[in-house]
Amino acid sequence: MHVLSEVKFASSQPRRANSPRLSRFSGHGPALTPGFLVFALLLATSGCEEKEKAPPPAPPEVTVAEVIQQNVPVHQEWVAQLNGPVNADITPKVQGYLLKQDYQNGYFVKKGQLLYQLDPRPFVAALEQAKAQVAVAVANQGEAENNVNRDTPLAAQNAIPQKQLDTDKSTLAAQIAQVAAAKANQTNAELNLEWTKVYAPIDGIAGVSSSQVGDLVGQTTKMTTISQVNPIWAYYSVSEAQYLTKAQLISRVVRGSKEAAASIPVEYIQANDEVYPQKGKIVLVNREIATSTGTIQLAAAFPNKDGILRPGGFGRVRIQTGFSENALLVPQPAVIEVQSQYQIIVVTPDNKAVYRPIKVGERVGPNWIITEGVKPGERVVVEGIERLRMFAAAAPQMAKEGIPVVAKPYVPAKAAAGGN
């Protein structure tokens, strides 16, 4: 660059034969010729370009996993909704004002646990009145019995007409009936008083109360609902064709065959895609196939001691239907979907990444079955796909030939967490 600046300086001066500046520049050597100046200019320019040229990008780092081959179970899944086998609507049997709520909304309750208390005072008064009516009826019965006892020997001696004795007996029978009616009325009053306390009819989870203290409630008032949740049922519908393939086995299950039930373990996949740890069994097959949908409803029961699963929840039930032999598996993050077409990035033995179209089958846990496009033992990119895309955009020609990569083994997230 120093030569270039001197050249520019010299060329900017007037060309005079006795120019002292030019003579100083050339005083220690031969005079500068036009050809030499051009050569110096090109040399300086090329030196700057070499300094400004960017170095090639470093190979991107990716994690790779080998394509494994093994026999894997084949499952079918159906959308399911949870519900309790029993959902008891709590309504009072008598009308009255609500004095107290004795349970906490959304908590577990036991069968026979007190839920509500109604104002008992009107029913206490009604019971006292019923007891008084019983006492009156009993007294009247005693009087009628005395009349019959007194008049019986008199009638035998013809001291009184037989008709009077017959009347006494009829009156006694009527008084006995009055006592029975009064006692029944008393029993009803006792029940009404007892029903001012509302108890849980089943074990389960009690919902939020729709009645507040001070409300007038009656036999049409739905105060809350208790749902049995252990076990909890997952309802789902299968097509008629799917049902017929297992109809004989399902029929044995619903008839109580434990062996048949054990041969159809049912899994429940929760809304967060985690598999519920407890296995279920088929407990219900509806009586008919729905004509509008061509499906039949089934239900599977799952143990739910801690109430983790709640009525109304959505998920999927999964049942194993067979095995896929020698299936080729890759981690699901390795599969790229573009407009319903699937690709995978294979790393060659010389560590070059190449895009390859594939065909996929079922998902099996964290893996995906590949039916076409890969071979056992090949390495596929699991993490770092976005970095490869950026590299391919910057160097499209290299992308066609294979992108050099730094390959490291892929470690699944759960395995990495367990290792820590």
DOVEX-610312 format. One record per residue (C-alpha): residue number from 0; x, y, z. Coordinates in pm, 1 decimal, padded with zeros to 6 digits, always signed. Layout:
REM DOVEX-610312
(NUM, (X, Y, Z))
...
//
This chain:
REM DOVEX-610312
(0, (+00000.0, +00000.0, +00000.0))
(1, (+00300.0, +00233.6, +00051.9))
(2, (+00404.7, +00183.6, -00309.7))
(3, (+00049.5, +00265.1, -00425.2))
(4, (+00045.9, +00590.4, -00227.8))
(5, (+00381.4, +00696.1, -00367.7))
(6, (+00270.4, +00615.2, -00719.4))
(7, (-00045.7, +00819.5, -00679.6))
(8, (+00155.8, +01107.7, -00540.1))
(9, (+00408.1, +01101.7, -00822.4))
(10, (+00145.0, +01074.2, -01092.3))
(11, (-00038.5, +01374.7, -00954.1))
(12, (+00261.2, +01607.4, -01009.1))
(13, (+00330.7, +01793.3, -01337.9))
(14, (+00584.4, +01612.1, -01551.2))
(15, (+00880.8, +01846.0, -01560.2))
(16, (+01225.2, +01737.0, -01650.3))
(17, (+01389.4, +01906.2, -01352.0))
(18, (+01120.6, +01818.0, -01096.0))
(19, (+01302.3, +01778.0, -00766.2))
(20, (+01025.4, +01553.5, -00618.0))
(21, (+01046.2, +01310.2, -00909.1))
(22, (+01420.2, +01309.0, -00896.1))
(23, (+01415.0, +01226.9, -00525.5))
(24, (+01175.4, +00939.9, -00591.3))
(25, (+01399.9, +00802.7, -00862.7))
(26, (+01733.3, +00918.7, -00740.8))
(27, (+01841.9, +00576.1, -00610.3))
(28, (+01730.1, +00367.7, -00907.3))
(29, (+01615.7, +00369.9, -01262.2))
(30, (+01331.2, +00601.3, -01362.6))
(31, (+00971.2, +00468.1, -01320.9))
(32, (+00815.5, +00358.4, -01644.0))
(33, (+00439.7, +00346.7, -01718.1))
(34, (+00448.9, -00037.3, -01727.9))
(35, (+00603.8, -00052.5, -01383.0))
(36, (+00336.2, +00174.3, -01242.9))
(37, (+00057.0, -00045.3, -01378.7))
(38, (+00221.6, -00356.8, -01232.7))
(39, (+00254.2, -00193.5, -00892.7))
(40, (-00107.5, -00085.9, -00896.7))
(41, (-00230.7, -00439.3, -00980.5))
(42, (-00007.4, -00589.4, -00714.2))
(43, (-00141.3, -00357.7, -00445.0))
(44, (-00503.5, -00415.7, -00548.7))
(45, (-00470.4, -00792.7, -00542.9))
(46, (-00313.7, -00775.6, -00196.6))
(47, (-00614.5, -00589.0, -00057.8))
(48, (-00859.1, -00834.8, -00214.1))
(49, (-00677.1, -01128.0, -00055.8))
(50, (-00700.9, -00962.1, +00282.4))
(51, (-01075.8, -00888.3, +00241.7))
(52, (-01170.7, -01238.5, +00120.3))
(53, (-01384.7, -01418.1, +00391.6))
(54, (-01276.1, -01762.7, +00511.4))
(55, (-01506.9, -02057.5, +00424.3))
(56, (-01776.7, -02136.6, +00688.5))
(57, (-01699.4, -02404.1, +00944.8))
(58, (-01886.8, -02736.5, +00914.5))
(59, (-02205.8, -02726.3, +01127.5))
(60, (-02229.1, -02945.4, +01436.3))
(61, (-02513.6, -03199.4, +01448.3))
(62, (-02620.6, -03494.9, +01659.1))
(63, (-02690.4, -03823.6, +01485.7))
(64, (-02858.6, -04153.0, +01570.7))
(65, (-02831.1, -04489.0, +01399.2))
(66, (-03127.5, -04647.4, +01226.0))
(67, (-03220.0, -04947.8, +01438.4))
(68, (-03410.2, -05257.5, +01328.0))
(69, (-03631.0, -05451.1, +01566.6))
(70, (-03973.5, -05604.1, +01615.8))
(71, (-04215.2, -05346.8, +01756.4))
(72, (-04576.0, -05373.3, +01873.5))
(73, (-04842.7, -05217.3, +01653.0))
(74, (-05113.9, -05019.5, +01829.8))
(75, (-05438.8, -04853.6, +01739.1))
(76, (-05557.8, -04538.5, +01911.8))
(77, (-05899.6, -04379.4, +01957.1))
(78, (-06006.3, -04048.4, +02106.3))
(79, (-06156.1, -04101.4, +02451.6))
(80, (-06336.5, -03898.6, +02715.0))
(81, (-06325.7, -03972.7, +03085.2))
(82, (-06628.7, -04004.8, +03307.5))
(83, (-06718.3, -04167.9, +03634.7))
(84, (-06914.4, -04492.8, +03623.6))
(85, (-07153.7, -04325.6, +03871.2))
(86, (-07233.3, -03952.8, +03876.7))
(87, (-07477.1, -03885.4, +04159.4))
(88, (-07676.8, -03560.9, +04148.4))
(89, (-07734.0, -03441.6, +04504.8))
(90, (-08085.7, -03308.1, +04563.7))
(91, (-08260.2, -03267.4, +04899.9))
(92, (-08563.5, -03485.2, +04971.2))
(93, (-08743.6, -03205.5, +05154.5))
(94, (-08785.3, -02835.4, +05100.5))
(95, (-08616.5, -02596.9, +05337.9))
(96, (-08360.4, -02322.3, +05389.2))
(97, (-07994.7, -02421.7, +05363.3))
(98, (-07813.3, -02358.7, +05691.7))
(99, (-07467.8, -02508.8, +05632.9))
(100, (-07240.3, -02670.0, +05375.3))
(101, (-07027.1, -02937.1, +05542.7))
(102, (-06785.1, -03033.9, +05263.7))
(103, (-06518.5, -02846.6, +05068.5))
(104, (-06582.8, -02793.4, +04698.7))
(105, (-06385.2, -03028.2, +04475.1))
(106, (-06265.7, -03252.8, +04756.8))
(107, (-06300.1, -03627.0, +04804.4))
(108, (-06598.0, -03737.5, +05011.1))
(109, (-06685.3, -04073.1, +05160.9))
(110, (-07015.5, -04255.5, +05142.0))
(111, (-07231.5, -04137.8, +05434.8))
(112, (-07038.8, -03813.2, +05485.7))
(113, (-07251.1, -03509.8, +05578.6))
(114, (-07273.8, -03259.9, +05291.0))
(115, (-07552.9, -03010.6, +05379.3))
(116, (-07779.7, -02917.3, +05667.0))
(117, (-08125.3, -02763.0, +05619.0))
(118, (-08320.4, -02569.8, +05880.0))
(119, (-08478.6, -02849.5, +06089.2))
(120, (-08720.2, -02641.9, +06300.0))
(121, (-09034.0, -02683.2, +06084.5))
(122, (-08970.8, -03056.7, +06071.1))
(123, (-08915.4, -03080.1, +06446.6))
(124, (-09254.8, -02915.2, +06497.0))
(125, (-09416.1, -03150.4, +06245.7))
(126, (-09268.9, -03448.8, +06427.9))
(127, (-09400.5, -03329.2, +06763.3))
(128, (-09744.7, -03288.8, +06611.3))
(129, (-09728.1, -03638.9, +06467.1))
(130, (-09630.8, -03780.2, +06804.7))
(131, (-09929.0, -03604.4, +06963.1))
(132, (-10161.1, -03754.1, +06702.4))
(133, (-10023.6, -04098.1, +06783.5))
(134, (-10091.5, -04042.5, +07151.7))
(135, (-10450.6, -03938.2, +07081.1))
(136, (-10504.3, -04238.8, +06857.5))
(137, (-10359.8, -04473.4, +07118.1))
(138, (-10590.2, -04326.9, +07386.2))
(139, (-10892.9, -04368.0, +07163.4))
(140, (-10789.9, -04726.0, +07092.8))
(141, (-10765.1, -04792.6, +07467.0))
(142, (-11114.1, -04658.3, +07522.9))
(143, (-11252.1, -04872.7, +07242.3))
(144, (-11082.8, -05179.1, +07385.8))
(145, (-11238.4, -05109.5, +07727.1))
(146, (-11583.2, -05078.9, +07571.1))
(147, (-11546.8, -05410.8, +07397.3))
(148, (-11418.6, -05582.6, +07713.6))
(149, (-11706.6, -05443.9, +07920.9))
(150, (-11984.1, -05512.1, +07674.7))
(151, (-11883.0, -05862.3, +07573.3))
(152, (-12014.8, -06042.6, +07889.5))
(153, (-12320.0, -05816.4, +07899.8))
(154, (-12412.5, -05908.2, +07547.2))
(155, (-12364.3, -06275.9, +07632.2))
(156, (-12616.0, -06233.8, +07914.1))
(157, (-12849.8, -06036.4, +07681.6))
(158, (-12811.8, -05743.4, +07916.9))
(159, (-12735.7, -05520.2, +07617.5))
(160, (-12826.1, -05557.7, +07253.3))
(161, (-12576.4, -05751.3, +07041.8))
(162, (-12571.1, -05454.3, +06806.2))
(163, (-12402.7, -05239.8, +07068.0))
(164, (-12123.7, -05493.5, +07106.0))
(165, (-12081.8, -05502.3, +06730.1))
(166, (-12056.2, -05122.8, +06727.5))
(167, (-11792.0, -05136.7, +06998.9))
(168, (-11587.7, -05383.0, +06797.4))
(169, (-11613.2, -05169.7, +06482.1))
(170, (-11503.1, -04863.5, +06678.4))
(171, (-11204.3, -05056.9, +06817.0))
(172, (-11099.4, -05164.1, +06468.1))
(173, (-11124.7, -04804.6, +06348.2))
(174, (-10916.4, -04681.4, +06642.0))
(175, (-10651.5, -04946.2, +06574.0))
(176, (-10633.5, -04819.5, +06214.3))
(177, (-10606.9, -04461.4, +06340.7))
(178, (-10311.5, -04558.5, +06558.3))
(179, (-10139.2, -04720.4, +06259.6))
(180, (-10201.8, -04410.6, +06046.8))
(181, (-10074.9, -04179.4, +06319.2))
(182, (-09762.5, -04388.5, +06363.3))
(183, (-09701.7, -04384.6, +05987.2))
(184, (-09737.4, -04007.8, +05990.5))
(185, (-09488.5, -03993.9, +06276.4))
(186, (-09242.6, -04210.2, +06080.7))
(187, (-09277.5, -03978.1, +05781.5))
(188, (-09213.1, -03676.7, +06004.7))
(189, (-08903.9, -03846.2, +06145.5))
(190, (-08778.7, -03912.8, +05793.1))
(191, (-08837.6, -03552.3, +05689.8))
(192, (-08641.6, -03435.3, +05989.6))
(193, (-08363.3, -03679.4, +05908.9))
(194, (-08356.9, -03561.3, +05548.6))
(195, (-08270.4, -03208.8, +05656.6))
(196, (-07919.4, -03351.7, +05667.1))
(197, (-07792.0, -03446.6, +05320.0))
(198, (-07530.4, -03723.9, +05304.5))
(199, (-07302.1, -03850.2, +05027.0))
(200, (-07446.9, -04164.2, +04863.3))
(201, (-07111.4, -04280.3, +04717.1))
(202, (-06736.5, -04232.1, +04749.7))
(203, (-06606.4, -03979.4, +04501.3))
(204, (-06523.9, -03619.0, +04423.9))
(205, (-06788.1, -03360.0, +04511.0))
(206, (-06822.9, -03072.3, +04269.4))
(207, (-06875.2, -02705.1, +04335.3))
(208, (-07199.2, -02640.6, +04522.0))
(209, (-07467.6, -02460.3, +04324.0))
(210, (-07662.4, -02376.7, +04641.2))
(211, (-07551.0, -02119.4, +04894.9))
(212, (-07631.7, -02083.6, +05262.5))
(213, (-07973.3, -01918.2, +05298.1))
(214, (-08113.1, -02052.7, +04969.5))
(215, (-08452.1, -02218.0, +04968.2))
(216, (-08389.9, -02563.1, +04821.3))
(217, (-08624.8, -02845.0, +04735.2))
(218, (-08665.8, -03172.2, +04556.1))
(219, (-08591.6, -03014.2, +04216.0))
(220, (-08275.8, -02836.4, +04331.2))
(221, (-07951.0, -02988.6, +04202.9))
(222, (-07712.7, -02883.5, +04478.0))
(223, (-07396.5, -03057.7, +04351.8))
(224, (-07272.9, -03374.8, +04179.6))
(225, (-07049.2, -03648.1, +04318.1))
(226, (-06852.5, -03850.8, +04063.9))
(227, (-06704.3, -04188.7, +04136.3))
(228, (-06345.7, -04172.7, +04006.0))
(229, (-06185.1, -04494.9, +04127.3))
(230, (-06203.1, -04663.0, +03889.9))
(231, (-06266.3, -04406.0, +03618.6))
(232, (-06399.3, -04499.6, +03276.7))
(233, (-06265.2, -04387.0, +02939.9))
(234, (-06537.8, -04392.3, +02674.8))
(235, (-06438.3, -04430.3, +02309.6))
(236, (-06595.3, -04540.9, +01981.9))
(237, (-06456.1, -04782.3, +01722.6))
(238, (-06578.7, -04857.6, +01373.8))
(239, (-06791.3, -05162.2, +01314.4))
(240, (-06513.7, -05322.9, +01109.1))
(241, (-06258.9, -05272.5, +01388.2))
(242, (-06502.1, -05412.0, +01642.6))
(243, (-06572.7, -05723.9, +01436.9))
(244, (-06203.8, -05814.2, +01416.0))
(245, (-06200.8, -05858.0, +01796.4))
(246, (-06570.0, -05926.0, +01860.2))
(247, (-06522.4, -06280.3, +01991.8))
(248, (-06249.7, -06174.1, +02233.7))
(249, (-06440.9, -05866.2, +02350.0))
(250, (-06750.1, -06080.5, +02406.6))
(251, (-06549.8, -06304.5, +02638.4))
(252, (-06418.4, -06000.1, +02822.6))
(253, (-06761.3, -05854.5, +02898.0))
(254, (-06881.8, -06198.0, +03008.6))
(255, (-06623.8, -06190.5, +03285.8))
(256, (-06332.3, -06389.1, +03144.3))
(257, (-06019.0, -06272.0, +03329.8))
(258, (-05792.7, -06440.7, +03074.0))
(259, (-05958.6, -06255.0, +02788.9))
(260, (-05937.0, -05923.6, +02979.6))
(261, (-05566.0, -05977.9, +03044.0))
(262, (-05508.7, -06037.4, +02672.5))
(263, (-05641.8, -05689.4, +02583.4))
(264, (-05453.9, -05443.2, +02803.8))
(265, (-05569.1, -05088.1, +02739.5))
(266, (-05343.6, -04784.5, +02778.2))
(267, (-05462.7, -04429.8, +02832.7))
(268, (-05262.2, -04143.3, +02681.1))
(269, (-05331.2, -03819.4, +02864.5))
(270, (-05382.6, -03477.8, +02707.6))
(271, (-05012.9, -03394.6, +02764.1))
(272, (-04917.3, -03704.8, +02558.1))
(273, (-04790.1, -03888.2, +02866.0))
(274, (-04899.3, -04248.8, +02911.9))
(275, (-05101.9, -04307.4, +03228.5))
(276, (-04903.6, -04554.6, +03438.8))
(277, (-05196.1, -04786.9, +03518.0))
(278, (-05332.1, -05026.3, +03255.9))
(279, (-05707.6, -05054.5, +03204.3))
(280, (-05952.2, -05320.0, +03090.4))
(281, (-06265.8, -05315.7, +02877.6))
(282, (-06578.0, -05303.5, +03095.6))
(283, (-06850.8, -05184.5, +02858.8))
(284, (-06964.1, -05259.7, +02505.9))
(285, (-07276.5, -05070.2, +02408.8))
(286, (-07581.1, -05264.6, +02295.4))
(287, (-07597.3, -05115.3, +01945.1))
(288, (-07395.4, -04972.3, +01658.8))
(289, (-07483.8, -04608.5, +01598.4))
(290, (-07652.5, -04580.8, +01260.6))
(291, (-07540.9, -04221.0, +01209.9))
(292, (-07167.7, -04292.5, +01256.1))
(293, (-07130.1, -04667.1, +01205.6))
(294, (-06942.4, -04695.3, +01533.1))
(295, (-06995.3, -04877.5, +01860.6))
(296, (-06915.4, -04732.1, +02201.0))
(297, (-06681.1, -04906.0, +02441.2))
(298, (-06540.9, -04810.3, +02779.7))
(299, (-06225.6, -04912.0, +02963.6))
(300, (-06185.1, -04881.8, +03340.2))
(301, (-05859.5, -04750.4, +03488.9))
(302, (-05751.1, -04753.1, +03854.6))
(303, (-05749.4, -04393.6, +03980.3))
(304, (-05684.7, -04407.3, +04352.6))
(305, (-05537.6, -04055.7, +04374.6))
(306, (-05797.5, -03896.7, +04147.1))
(307, (-05540.5, -03786.7, +03889.2))
(308, (-05785.9, -03849.3, +03607.4))
(309, (-06101.4, -03639.3, +03627.1))
(310, (-06441.5, -03668.8, +03458.0))
(311, (-06465.4, -03474.7, +03133.8))
(312, (-06096.7, -03509.2, +03048.5))
(313, (-05996.2, -03593.8, +02691.6))
(314, (-05720.0, -03828.8, +02584.7))
(315, (-05662.9, -04138.6, +02375.2))
(316, (-05692.9, -04508.3, +02446.7))
(317, (-05435.9, -04734.7, +02286.1))
(318, (-05464.3, -05109.1, +02230.5))
(319, (-05197.8, -05335.7, +02085.1))
(320, (-05323.7, -05508.0, +01771.7))
(321, (-05011.0, -05695.9, +01657.9))
(322, (-04638.4, -05675.4, +01583.9))
(323, (-04434.6, -05515.3, +01305.2))
(324, (-04135.9, -05739.8, +01236.4))
(325, (-03790.9, -05599.0, +01152.7))
(326, (-03917.5, -05242.0, +01158.0))
(327, (-03667.2, -04960.8, +01093.2))
(328, (-03684.2, -04695.5, +01365.3))
(329, (-03549.8, -04341.5, +01389.6))
(330, (-03617.1, -04075.1, +01655.2))
(331, (-03921.9, -03868.5, +01568.5))
(332, (-03731.1, -03532.3, +01561.7))
(333, (-03520.6, -03668.3, +01273.3))
(334, (-03820.1, -03677.8, +01037.0))
(335, (-03886.3, -03360.9, +00834.1))
(336, (-04237.1, -03305.7, +00696.9))
(337, (-04280.7, -03065.7, +00405.9))
(338, (-04626.1, -03043.2, +00245.1))
(339, (-04721.1, -03399.6, +00342.1))
(340, (-04386.9, -03526.7, +00208.9))
(341, (-04127.4, -03668.5, +00444.2))
(342, (-03749.2, -03632.9, +00436.2))
(343, (-03456.9, -03732.1, +00648.9))
(344, (-03094.2, -03619.0, +00656.9))
(345, (-02847.0, -03904.5, +00628.3))
(346, (-02482.0, -03860.8, +00728.0))
(347, (-02246.4, -04054.5, +00499.9))
(348, (-01936.1, -04238.4, +00625.6))
(349, (-01721.9, -03935.2, +00525.6))
(350, (-01942.9, -03708.9, +00745.4))
(351, (-02141.6, -03539.4, +00472.8))
(352, (-02511.9, -03467.6, +00526.9))
(353, (-02746.4, -03554.9, +00239.5))
(354, (-03123.9, -03501.2, +00219.9))
(355, (-03322.0, -03814.1, +00131.8))
(356, (-03698.1, -03868.0, +00076.9))
(357, (-03862.0, -04139.9, +00288.9))
(358, (-04194.0, -04304.9, +00362.5))
(359, (-04313.6, -04333.9, +00720.3))
(360, (-04532.0, -04573.7, +00913.9))
(361, (-04662.6, -04565.2, +01269.7))
(362, (-04513.5, -04376.5, +01562.9))
(363, (-04382.2, -04607.9, +01833.2))
(364, (-04304.3, -04424.6, +02156.6))
(365, (-04029.8, -04166.6, +02083.3))
(366, (-03947.9, -04329.9, +01748.2))
(367, (-04098.2, -04343.4, +01402.2))
(368, (-04118.5, -04647.2, +01176.8))
(369, (-03958.1, -04578.5, +00835.6))
(370, (-04096.6, -04804.0, +00564.5))
(371, (-03878.6, -04682.5, +00277.3))
(372, (-03565.0, -04469.7, +00231.3))
(373, (-03316.3, -04583.8, +00496.2))
(374, (-03113.0, -04891.1, +00586.3))
(375, (-03020.5, -05039.8, +00922.7))
(376, (-02710.1, -04881.9, +01074.5))
(377, (-02724.5, -04558.9, +00871.9))
(378, (-02679.7, -04239.8, +01068.8))
(379, (-02950.8, -03973.3, +01057.2))
(380, (-02944.4, -03616.3, +01186.3))
(381, (-03166.5, -03563.3, +01490.5))
(382, (-03055.3, -03220.4, +01614.7))
(383, (-02898.7, -02940.3, +01413.4))
(384, (-03136.2, -02955.6, +01115.8))
(385, (-03187.9, -02578.5, +01119.7))
(386, (-02812.8, -02516.8, +01107.4))
(387, (-02790.3, -02741.3, +00801.2))
(388, (-03067.3, -02545.2, +00632.7))
(389, (-02884.3, -02219.0, +00688.9))
(390, (-02561.2, -02369.4, +00556.7))
(391, (-02739.5, -02505.2, +00249.4))
(392, (-02891.1, -02161.9, +00180.2))
(393, (-02543.1, -02003.3, +00190.1))
(394, (-02375.4, -02277.0, -00016.6))
(395, (-02636.3, -02443.8, -00242.6))
(396, (-02376.8, -02621.0, -00457.3))
(397, (-02221.7, -02781.6, -00151.7))
(398, (-02568.8, -02884.6, -00035.8))
(399, (-02614.4, -03087.8, -00354.1))
(400, (-02282.9, -03266.9, -00308.8))
(401, (-02323.7, -03317.2, +00067.3))
(402, (-02272.1, -03073.8, +00353.4))
(403, (-01965.7, -03145.9, +00569.6))
(404, (-02071.7, -03185.0, +00932.5))
(405, (-01925.1, -03250.3, +01273.7))
(406, (-02132.6, -03546.8, +01394.2))
(407, (-02189.3, -03624.4, +01759.8))
(408, (-02404.6, -03904.1, +01905.5))
(409, (-02763.9, -03817.6, +01990.2))
(410, (-02871.1, -03861.0, +02353.7))
(411, (-03249.8, -03863.9, +02417.9))
(412, (-03372.5, -03604.1, +02663.9))
(413, (-03494.5, -03857.5, +02922.9))
(414, (-03169.6, -04053.0, +02905.3))
(415, (-02969.8, -03733.3, +02949.9))
(416, (-03180.3, -03631.8, +03248.6))
(417, (-03139.4, -03976.6, +03402.2))
(418, (-02764.0, -03958.4, +03355.9))
(419, (-02748.4, -03637.5, +03555.8))
//
